[in-house]
């Protein structure tokens, strides 16, 4: 099987508009015809590199690559020239699609061999083990790596979790996340499969996002935490005025609780979904659904209330395991290293699998499972600070800092210290007296988890999907406090 099967199934279910961008729309049959025309160009290339924003050409290039049997590689077009050049050098001979090439995919010229562009051409490759997509990880703690997603991984995610053509006729999904992120890829595939029209935004702007939801009658949308924070800040009162929006998914990084609680107020008729996944897991592996959100907000049971800070429970076909530092199983409710297993899990980089002998993938996240199987992510294992022999998770301190009324963003890092091994530095966005903020933390945690130093910044360095670039911030602090 091949992911092009999703588009072919969509066509067979009845021709209709499936994607809209830049004032133009394509029906399912038009998209399939253009994808076949693109496949003729892509054949015999080692890969197709997509170097552009959200555009109608994105699904054409993705499905064209699948039909041609070559890997599709969406790259971050915002990278600096040197970084981008390094990535391009990794793919000699690949076809690179840049901004000027994208419109041409929508109006293909006759093939050099005289073939009709609407001719389906050769049969679609059916090797489900062949590479569908290469996605470069965000590189928040190290240089980006190319995660390998084979056709079977993406199809397992879709077929195990969704019902074909289950959407209402008017359903439309707004996609504002970038095309080089796993969420951008998954949103296209899942919405086509369920029968929703995909509406693309080329770049995110909070006001334009709200206008698009209203203008296009958007029923489903996905945002990352920085987007949600900007949307919340843009709405002046307690109603966003988006009556058609039935579902709003958020994920990709930790969402500050104050932002989430205000979002729940200003979108009163919207069901919220927290989705947790990684590039290497072919999208989401756990979901906190709308009912979970409502129960957590209304519950008197502290454990249930706490679930608003969880990422939910495992999707069908996915298992979680929490392991202690020594590799053995963590006790019930104990924090440890999060491992995940299932048919959609790739755990592969450049032909090298990192799955263990039991098929488990180490997410490198620290987390715990409560008695109901809800997963709580408590930060990256790489971020752990060791102070005086004690392992400290920055996320625990950051949550306390974000509860302070003057703080809107927080990051806690460890800098070398001759006495303690590492000292705690809190980098904050907002207003406040450093001494008072240290008191705030000490009263809620304990002295060993109180930041030794508090500094303020106008903003924190982040990826386009809202993940904190700790290595960038750490380098800045080391230079400043050397």
N, C-alpha and C positions, 0 to 999 in steps of 0.2 A: 504493500500500500504506500501511497504518496500523499502529501498534504494537498496536492492539487485535487484530490478526490473531494475535498470539502467544497471547492468551487463548483466542481462538476455536479455534486449532489444539490447544491443551491440552484443551479440552472434547471435541473430536473424537477425541482419542486415548484417551478413556475417563474417566468421571467418577471423581474421587478427591479426597481432601483436599489442597489446594495451599497453604494459608496458615493459620498458627496464631498467635494473640496474645491475651494477657489471659485465658487459659483458654477461649477459643472458637476454633473452626476453621470454615473455609469450603471447600466443594468447588469445583471449577472451574466447574460449572454455576451454583452459588449465587453465586459471584463475578461471573460474567457477567450473571446476572439483576439483581443489585444495581447493577452498572455501567450497565446499560441504564436502570434507574430513576433513577440519578444523572444520566445524560446528559439526561434530560427536564428536570431542574432547571437544568442547565448551559447548555442551548441559548440562543442570543442574548446570552450574556454575552461580554464581550471576553476574559476569562481567568478561571481558577479558582485562587485562592490558598489553599494548604494551610498552615495555621499550627498544627501539632501535632507530637507525638512519633510514634514508630513505633506503629502501630495498625492494626487490620483495615481501618479506613476509608481508609488510604493507597492500597492497590491499587484499592479501589473508586473513589476520586476520580481516580486516574491514568487508569484505563481508561474511566471515565465521561467524562472530559474528551476522551479520544481518540475515543470514540464520538460525542461531541457536536461534534467538530471545533473545539475551543477550546484554547488553550495552558494547560498545567498549570504552576503556579509554586509549588513548595514553598519556604517561607521559614524562616529560622532563628528559631524561637520564643523562643530565649534572648536575643535582641538587646534592648538597652535601648529604652525607650519612644520616645525621639526617633529612633533609628536605624530602628526598625520603622515608625514613622509616615512617615518619609521614603520607605521602600520602598513602603508602601501607597499613598502619594500618586502614585507612578509608574504606578499601575494604576487609574485612575478607572473606576467602573462594574463592576469585577470582583467576583465572588462570593468572599467571604472565609470559609473554613471554619476555625473555632476549636474549641478542645477541646469545648465543649458541643454543637457541631454534628456531631461525628464519630460518636457512637453513632446519631444519627438516620439516617446514611447506611446503617447496617446493618439498620434496621427502617423502611423508607420508608413514608410515608403515601400513600394513593391520590392520584394526580395531580389537580390542580384541574380538568382537563378531563374527569375521570372515567375516564381511561385506566387499564388494568390495569398495575401496576408491572412485572409479569413480561413484558409485551408488548415485544418487541425494539424497536419504534418504527422511526424512519427508518433507512435504510441507512447503514452506516458510511462516512464520507467517505474517499475513496481517494487524495487528493492527497498524494503522498509528500513534496512540497516544502513543505507547510504546516507551521507550527510545532507541534511536539509538546510541548516543555518549555522553559521559561526557568529557568536556574539561575544564581543570583548567586554569583560567584566569592568566595573567602574574604577577599579584601582584605587580604592580609598586608603588602603594600607600598603600597597605594593604596586608594581608595574602591572598594567592590564594583561590578562591572559585570554586566549580565545577559547571559550567554552563551546564544545561540540554538541549540537542538538541534532539527532538523527530523526528521520520521519517517524519512527515508531515512538519516540519520546513525546513528540507533539501530539500525535494521534491518540496516545494513551491518555494524556491529560484531557483532551476534548471528549473522547468517547466514554471515559469513565465518569465524567462529572456533568455532562450536559445532555439535554434531550434535543434531537434534531427538529428544526422548524417549530420550536415551542413558543416563540415570541408572538405577540399580538401584531396585527398588520401595521399599526401606526408606530411601533417601537423604533426608536432611533438612539444610537449610542454616540456620545461625544468623546472623541479621542484627542487629548491635548498633550499626552506624554510623548516623548521623542521616539522616532522610529528605530533608533539603535538600542532601545531598552526592551527587555523581555516583555514588559507590559504592553508596549506598542504592538509587538508581534502577536501576542496572545489575544489582545483585544480584537484585532482584525479577524483572526481565525475563529474565535468563539462567537463573535457577533454574526459573522456570516453563517456559521453552523446553526445557530439558534433562530436566525431569520430577522435580525435587526439591521436596519440601515446604519452604516458607519458614516459619521460626520467628522471630518478632520479639521483641526485648527493648526495652522502652520507654526504658530508661536503662541505661548500662553500669555494672556493678560486677563486679570480678574474681571474687569468690566466687560470686556469682549466675551469672556466665557459665559457670564450671566446673560448677556444679550443673545448669544448663540443658543443657549438653552431655551430661551423664550421664543426666539424667531423660528427655530427648527423643531420646536415641540419635543425636545430631548427628554427621553424617559430614563436613560441609564448613562452614567458617567463614571470615570475613574480619575482620581487626582492623587498626587503625592503630597506629603505634609506641607511643604512650602507653598504649594498651590492652594491648599485648603486654608492655610493661615491668611493668605492674601485675599481670598474670597471672603472669609469671615470679616477681615478688616475693612473690606470694601462696602459691606452691607451696613448702613447706618442704623437700622432699627432691628426689630426681632422677626422680620419676615423677608426672605430673599425674593419672594414674588416669582417662584418657579413651580407653578401648580402641576406641570406635566412630569416633573422629575420624580420618578418612583424609587430609584435606586442610586445611591452614591457610594462607590467603593473608594477606599483610600488604603495606601500601603506604600512600600518601598523604603520606608525609614520609620523611626519612632515618631508618633504624633503627640505633641504636648497635650495633656488632658484638658487644660483650659480652652485650647482651640477646638478640641472635639466636643466639649460640652456646649460651647457657644454654637457650633455648627448644628448640633442636634436641636437647638432652640430655633435657629433661623430657617431651618428646613423641616418644619413640623410634620409635613406629610410625606417625607422621604425616608425610605429604609436605608440604613447605613450598613456597609459591609467592610470589615477590615480583612484584607487579604495579605497573607504572608507567603513569600516564595523567593526563590533565587534564580539567577540565570541558569545555573546548573540543574535546576529541578523543572525546567520547562514551564515556568510560571508558578501559580499558587499551589501550595501543599496544605495550607490550613486556612480556614475562613471563620470569622466571627460574624454571624448573620444578623439581619434586622431584629429578629426575635430575641437573640442573645443581648443585643444592645438595650432593648426595652426592658428585659428582665433585670439586667444589671442596674439600670437607672432606678427601677422601682423596688428592688429587693431590700428586705431588712436583714437577710443573711449576709454577713461580711464577705464570705467567700464568693458569693454570687455577685455582690457589688464590685468586688475586685476584678471581675472578668471583663469589665469595660477596658481594662488595661492589658488584656490578653489578645492574642491573635487568633483565638478560636480553636476549633478542633480539626483533626486531620480530614482531608477530603477522601472520598472512596478510593480504595486502591493504594493508600499511603499509610505508612506506619512511622511512628516516632519512638525514639529510645533516648533516654537521658543517661549519660555515663559520667561517673565520677572521674576525677583527675587521674586516678590510677588505671582507668580503662574498664573497671567493673561497673555494674549497674548502680545508679544513684538511688537512694531511698525515696520512698513516696514523698512528693512535695519538695525534695531537695534540689538545689540548683546544681547543674552540671553541664556537660557539653551535649549539644543537640545533634542527634544523628537521624537521618531520614532514609526510608527505603520504599521503592515502588517502581512500577513499570515506566513511569514518566521521568524517573530520575536518571540523568545522564552521568554526572560526575566524571566528565572526560575533558581533557585538554590536549588538543593536537595529537590525537591517537593514543594518549596515555590515560588509562582509567585510574581514578583514585578511590574507587569503591573498595571496601575491605572484603575479606573472604565471604562474609555473609551478605554482601550486596548493599551494605550500609554506606551512606555518604555523610561525611563529617561537614556540617554546615559552618563550623567555626564560630557559631553563636553559642552563648551561654543561655540556659533557660531551665524551666521547670514545668512539670505537669501537675495540675491540681487533681482533686479526687474525681472530677467529672471529665477528665481528659483534655481540659483547656490548657493550651500552651502559652506560657509567658516567656517572652524573649527579654533577657537582661543584659544585652550588649554583646559585642564581639569578644571572643576569647583573647584575641590579639590586643584588645584594649585594656586588659586587666592590669591594674597597678599593684605592685608589691611594695608595701610600706611597712618596714619593721617586721618583715616576715609574714604579714597579713595580706591575703589576696583581696583587693577591693575592686568591685565592679563600678565603673564610672556612672553607669545608668542609674544606680540607686541614689547617688548624690545629685545627679542631674535632675531627677524627678522632684527631689526636695527643693532644689533651687528654682525650678519652674513653677512651683506652688507659691513662691514669693510674689506678691502683687506687683513689684517693680521689674521683674525679669521676664523677658519674652523668649530668649534663647540661652542655652547653657551648654558648655562643654567642660568636662573635667579630665585633665591629663596628668601624667606623672613626669616630673623632671628629675634628673639625677640629684641625689642628696648624699653627702659623705656620711651622715649619721644614720639616716633611716633607709637608705637605698634609693627611695624615690620620695619626693614631696608632692603634695596635691596642689594643683593650680586650677582654679575655676576661671574660665573665660566666659564672660557674660555679655549679652546684649540687653540694654535696658538702663534703669536708674537705680541707685541705691548706695548706701554707705558700706564700704567693704567690711568694716568691723561689725556692723549690724547684720550683714548677710552671713558672716561667719557664725555669729551668735544664733541666727535662724537655723542653720544646719546643725550646730552642736546640740540645740534643744530637741531636735527631732531624730538625730542619729546618735553619734557619740564622738568624742574628741578625736579618735583616730581617723574618722571619716570627715572631719572638718577641713575644708581647704586651708592650706597654709598661706596661700596667696590668692587674692581676688583681683582680676583685671577686667576692664571693660573694652569692648570693641564695637565699632559701628555695625559690623556684620561678621558672621562666621563663614569660612570658606566651605562651599558645598558643591556637590555634583548637580547636574541639571535635574536629577530626580530627588534632590533633597537630602542626600546622604552627606553627613559631615566628613570633610576631608581632614581627618585627624593628623595624617602625616604632614600636611601642609601647615596646619596650625601648630603642630609640635615643632617643626623646623623654625617657624616664626618665633615661638616662645624661647627656643634654645638660643636663637640669635639675640633676642631681646634681653634674656636673663642670664646670659653666659657669664 
